[in-house]
């Protein structure tokens, strides 16, 4: 099991996640169509060329989902009871087809669960960076994790 239990985390823990991902046209097209997002910036090359971006802009909800997915293996895989929420999601820089993205995480807060004595809440800050080390997505995730003991 790759994830950690609640009682194995400390505030300030930092992780650089090993898995990187180059975003493809298929990623953006499939995600946009599966989620019924018809935004021309994501699907129409000519409309995207005429925009301020000059090219297809990757769907930001794909970017957010990739950020969370890249973090799971090192943080909550096998120990998660439930994700409780995602806060302060920002996308300060665009993602384009062909960008290679990597994630990093840190522990912002730990607290005992009031309703589940065998679990606790970890609040992570997750960041997604492109090949130029620009942050393209950041969020806070509150996760209810099992305790080891």
C-alpha positions, 0 to 999 in steps of 0.5 A: 500500500503506497498511501499513508495512514493519518498517524503517519503524517506530520504538518509540513511533510512535503512530497514530489510525486514521481509520475509525470504526464504529457497531456495529449490531444486525446486527453483533452478531447475525451475529457471535454466530451465525456463531461459535456463541455462544448467550450470551443477553446478546448475543441475548435482549433480555429476558435482557439487560434483566434483566442488570446491563447492562439492554440487549444487550451486544455480543459481546466477540470482535466488539469485539476483531476490530473493533479489529484490523480497524480497525488493519490498514489503517495498520499491516500491510496489504500488508506482513504475513507473519503475525500471531504472536499476540495478548496481554493482551486486555482489555475494560474497558468494555462495548460496546452497539448504537449505540456508535461506535468508533475505534482507535489504535495504538502500537509497543511493541517491534521485533525482528529475526526470527531465522528470516527475514532479510527480516522483523522483528517489530513488537509493537503496542498497539491500543486501541478507544475509544467515543464517550465516549473510554472504552477498550472493548478493548486488546490487544498484537499481534505481527506479522511484517512484511516489510522494505523493504530 
